[in-house]
């Protein structure tokens, strides 16, 4: 899907560079408080709308910027460099919910929700994972939706939902025909004000602290028929069309923190003196820095290739074939790089890197979940292998 604005790479880089300075000035200083208190700076999220940084991939007639997925990915990396937790919540709103809704909603639904989400008036999230349904998101799904007159009644729960405690609406999957397997799932827009909906608890995480994560509960939750996305029992098409894009726009959440960890390690290697010289003069430390740099550059280059591929295809092609394989490989590569880079950064910092209140420690705690979220590392390997074996 080509972008509306058709910015050149140089123009995208200029836009990202300008935004990066804003992120470092406004978002970077919030990291410590967000990590210590699991605090969410709601005002800064609304300020992004004033900066034109919500609805990046949404056409301008709906209040968005009409930019490419490549531009959105580069912006996500810059934000994750400055404040990974904030970028995590932004990505959940921006891609997992807003972009997915725009691509799959009818015109009435678009007009009702998309402009307000681009304006920062509504914050979104994705309700897919359940206590018993992680990698087997469909087969183990227990949340159901039963139509009663002009509404559906949803019953069940979702777990580990980014933005759960603070979002105004969610893209939620539920089984409308439990006996039909993948052909019995429907997609809904569930508003946080719906009768029968609640966020049962806010979860305490190891990393990405400050990005609120919660458990959603539906007890005869009333959802108007008008909030059904597409046709009943056709939600799997909505889900699959979004997973590849989700993986591609989650990869920057790996690369941004990895780049920040490398930069911090470089500064430390230049200034930390042992045995009469900066530790950056020791070949073992140099080897670590070289490996860290190479891993970041390889994963970033591959991601940009994949995002460009995504921009040049019809999104109905998502969920299968080449883009399915490439998107899985892009996130697999980026998450591996992030784990290696942040681990080596802590090693270079030594004892100080093990202290919880240091930035490099926050980065180390942050990156692990990217081997779990958006489909686990093992699921990505399975996707890649299956596509390769098709020949």
N, C-alpha and C positions, 0 to 999 in steps of 0.2 A: 504494500500500500504506500504509494508515494506521498511525500509531505506536501502540505498546502503552500508553505513558504519557500520550499526549495532553496534553502540556504546552502552556500558553499561550505566546504570543510573549514576554510579560513574564517568565514563568518560565524560558524558554530563555535569555533575555538575562541574567537573574540568575545562572544556572548558568555561562554563558560568562564573565561578568564575574569570578566567583569563580575559575574555572579560569585566566583570563588572568593573575591575580596570581600564581598558582602557576607558570605558564609563565615569566613574567618573572623570578621569583625563582630557579627551578631550571634552566630551559633556556637562557635568554638568556645567562648568563655562560659557557656552554659553546661558543658560536659560534666564537670565535677558535681554540681548540684543535682543534675539529672541522674547521675550514677549513684550518688549517696542517698538520695531521697526517693528514687523512682518518680521523679517530678516531670510533668509534661508542660512545656511552655506554650500554652494555647495561643497567646497573643502573637508569638512568632510565626505560628502556622498561618494565621490570618494575614500577617504582614507579607507572606509570600505571594498572596493574591495581588496585593498592591504592587509587588515587584514583577508581576506577570509570570510567576513561577508555579502556578497551578494550572492544570489543563494543558500541559505542554503539547500533547499529541492530539488535542481536541480542536476541530475547526473553529475559526474565529466567530462564525455565526452563532455558535453556542457558548461563546465567552472564552474559548481557549486560544492557544497560540499557533496551532496548526503546524507544529514542528515535527521532525522525523523521530523515529525511535532511536536513531544514532544520537541525535541531539539530546534526547531525554536520558539516554544512557550516560553520556558524557556529563550532563548536569548532575545526575545521580551520583557519579563518582566524586565530583567536586564537593557535593554536599556531604557525602559519607566520609570524605577526607577531613572535613571540619568538625562534623558531629554525626557519628554513625547512628546513634539512637534516633536522632531527629530524622535522618534520611530513611531509616527503616519504616517509621510511621508515614512519612511522605510517600514512599514507594507503595505502601499498602493502599493509601488513599488514591494516589495518582494512577497506578497501573492496575493493581489487583481489583479495584472497585471502579473508579471513574472511567478509565479507558475501556474496561470490559463492558461496563454498562453502555457506553456510547456505541460500541461495536455491535451490541446484541439487542438493545432496546428498540421499541417502536418509536415513532415520532412523538407521540403524546408523552411517553415516558421520558424521552430525551428532553423535551421542553420543560417538563416538570422538575427534573433533578439535575441535569448536566450543567446548566448555567450557574446554578447556586453552588454546585461543587467546585466549579472553576473560580467562583468569587470567594471561596473560603467560608461561605455561609453554612455549608454542610460538609461534614467530614465522613469519609467512607471507610469500610473494612470488608474483608472477605470471610464468610462463614462456611468453611469446608471441613476442616479436621474435627474429629470427634474423639471422645475418650477411648473408644475401641476401634476407631477408623483413622489410621494415619496413612501409611503407604497404600493400604487397600481402601482408598477413600470411598469407592462405590460399593464394593462387595460387603464391607462391614458397616455401612451407613445405617444408622437406626432412626434418625430424624425423619418424621413422616409429615405429610401435608394432605389433609382431607377437605375436599370442597363441600361447603355447606352454604347453599344459596349464592350470594354475591361475594363470598369471602372464602379463604382457606383457613383451616385451623392447623397450625404447626405444633408438633410435640416432639421434644427431644432436647439435645444440647450440642454445643460446639465448644471445643477446648483449644487453648493456645492461640486465641484470636487477637492478632495485632490490631490495636486501636479499639479493642472491645469495650473498655471502660469509658471511652470518650467519643466514639463515633456516633453520628446521627442516623446512619443507615448502613445496611450490610447487603452484599450479594450473598444469598444463602441458597444452598442446595438441600433438597429434601426429597424423599421418596413418595411419589403420588400413587405408584403402583408397586408395592414392595415385592410382589411375586414376579415382576418382569425384569429384575436385574438392572443392567445398565439402561434398558429401555423404559425404566419406570421412574427416572429421576427428573425433577423439574427445578427450575431456577426462579428465585423470587427476590424482589427488593423488599427487605424488611426494615421498617423505620423503628428507631429506638423508642418512639412514643407509642408503639403498637400495644394494645391491651394483651397481656399474657407474655410480654417479653421482659427479660431482665438480664443484666450482667451480674452473675451470681458472685463473682469474686475477681479481684485483681491479683494476678500471679507475680510471684517474686522470682526474677530471672538471674542467671549468672552474668549474662552480657546483654547488650542493647538496652540497658536499664534506662528508664526515662521514656522509652517507647512503650506505652501502656499495653499490656497483654491481659486478656481476661477470658473467663468462661461465660458463654451465652446459654441461657435457658429459655426454652419455649414451652409454655404450659397453656394449651389451647390459644396460642398466639394468633390474633386475628390479622390476616393479611388480605387486603382487598384483591379481588380478581384482577383489577387493573394493574396490580404489581407483579403479576406473573410475566416472566420474561420469555418471549417466544411462545411455543405451544406446550401444552401439558405433556409430560413424559419425554420431552426433547431437551432436557437440561444438559445431557451429556455433551451435546454439540457446543453449548455455551462454555462448558468446563474445558473441553479439549482445545477449543480455539484460543483460550486464554493461557493455558499452561506453558506453552512455548514462549510466549511473550513475557510471562511472569518470570521464567527462568532467565531470560536475557536481561531483563531489567532488575533482577536480583543480583546478578553478577557484579555490577558496580558497587554493591554493598560489601563485596569482598575486596575489590581492587582499591577502592578509596582508602579504607583502613590500612591495607597492606602498604600503599605508597606512603601514608603518614608514618607508619612504623619504620619504614626504611629511612625516611628523612630524619626521624628522631634518632635512629641508630647511627646514622652518618654524623650527626652533630655530636653525639656522645663519643663516637670513635675518634673524632678530631680533638676533643677537649679532655677526655679521661686519660690521665697519665698514670702509667704503671711501669716499673722498672726503668724509670727515667725518660720515658717517651710516650706519646699518645698511643693508645691501644690500636688505632687504625694503622700503625706502622707494622703490626704483627701480621704475618702472612695468613695465619688461621682466621683472624678477624676479617682480613681482606677477602678470603675465600667465601666467608659467610655473606658479606656485602655483595659480592659478585653474583652469588646464587640467588640472593633476594632480588636483585635488580633484574636478572634474566627471567625469573619466574613471573614477575609483574609484567614485564614487557611482552612476554609470550601470551599471557592470558589476556592482556588488554588488546593486543593486535587481533587475536582470534575473536574476541568479543565484538570488536568493531566490524570485522568481516561478517559476523553473524547478524548484527543489528542492521547492517546494510542489506543483507539478504532479506531480512524481515521487511524492510522498507520497500523492497522491490517485488514483493509477492502479494497475492490476494490472501487476506487473512483466513479465508475459508480453507486454505491449504494447510493451516496449522494443525498440529496434533498427529501428523503422519509424515512419512517421507523424509526428505533431506533436512528441512528446517527442524523437524522433531529430533533428529540425531544431532544436528549442529547446536541447537539450543541446550540440549542436555550436556553436550561436551563443553560448551562455553562455561556453564555454571560449575561443572565438575572441575574443570581446569582452574577457574578463578578461586573456588573454595579451597582447593589443594594449595594453591599459591599463597592464599591468605594465611592458612594455618602454618605453612613453612616459614613465611616471612615474619609473622608475629612471634612465633616460637624462637626464631633466631634473634629477633630484636630483644626479647627478654634475656636471652643468653648473653648478648653483648652488654646489656645493662647490668647483668649480674644480680647481686642482692637487691639493689634498688628497683630492678624490674619486677621483683617478686612482691613488692609492696603494693597493696591494693589501691592506694591513692595516687599512683603515678599514671600518666597517660598511656604509657606503653603497656601497663598492666590491664587497663581498660580495653585496649585494642586486642590484647591476647584473649581476654574473656569474651569479647564480642564475636570473634570470627568462627568459633566452633559450630555455632548453630547453623551456619551456612552450608555445612555438610549434612544437615538434617532437614532444614526448611526447603520449601518449594520442590518436594520430592527428594528423598534421601540420596546420598551418594551411590548407594547400591541400586536404587531404581534408575538413576541416570546411566549407570553402567549397563543395566539390562536393556534400556532403550537403545543405546548406542549399538550394542552387540546384535540385537534383533534386526536393526536396520541394516547393519553390515552383512548379516547372514542372508538377507533377502537377495543379495547379489545384484 
